[in-house]
Amino acid sequence: MSETVSPAYASLYADIQRFHARQMHLLDSGDAEAWAATFTEDGLFAPPSLPEPVRGRVALAEGVRSAHAALAADGEVRRHLLTTAAVEDPGPDGSVRVRSYVQVVATRRDEAPRLLLMCVCDDVLVVEDGRWRVHERYVSRDDRP
């Protein structure tokens, strides 16, 4: 069974794929400010590793700086592989919900890469100043209830 895809949806899907790819590259490179700028000013990031969600670009950037420095000191590189994005049609306010799977691969020098985490990422994306931004991101892990 095939599903007919409109040119508008295909364009939306491609835009969001490009957005997510750029965002994951920024995160993995440790470019904290640029990564935080992919969120709205009051953007929310709720990972399962923290007791409370992180809100706002300043706090988001600090979290990435801190995590990236700790990984570098430990000699580990992490790659976030965002796949199978299910992109919903835009809502009445123009926001788009996206549900993706995220694999986090960890590698230490001279060691084989290992799958560290398997997660589900639920985003609410909005357009600000002509760019996609995350307004809300909720992450859940497959190994936790």
Disulfide bonds with the S-S distance in Angstrom:
none
